């Protein structure tokens, strides 16, 4: 797409309210269908646990989609879950985030796997999101990536399987059995 045809955050304001996710990467529009129920169960279970922990320890704020992160006027992403530490609360605006959160979580869907594994993966690293979790609902895994120092490319940090326990340096003393993400309540 040429520079003249690039879409911006302002253009996204005119997308229909149709349960689809509209995101921009360098002005190119990506549209994803509404996720399946397994995806939503995993997102909901993880959000509930993180939200409770972050709130109890007054670490910051946890958000769940749909919420925009405006990295640049032509790059607007909408992760499934993201965490902003108290130290970075200045990036939380009234309508959207204006900088990289401390953590982004994406749960793969049939329609979003390529976008989450490759395109968004590179964008989150480029814009400096320190930690990225990628959850495969069918493989029952969580792959954790971290940015080393001031680098712009992720390094694999951990690959957790269904029976493993989730921990992260972002959340002191936090541990969570990964299998709980798949539980029906």
Buried (B, 14 or more C-beta within 10 A) or exposed (E): EEEEEBBBBEBBEEEEEEEEBBBBBEBBBBEBEEBEEBBBBBBBBBBBBBBEBBEEEEBBBBBBBEBBBBBBBBBBBBBBBBBBBEEBEEBBEEEBBEBBBBBBBBBBBEBBEEBBBEBBBBBBBBBBBBBBBBBBBEEBBBBBBBBEEEEEEBEEBBEBEEEBEBBBEBBEEBEBEBEBBEEEE
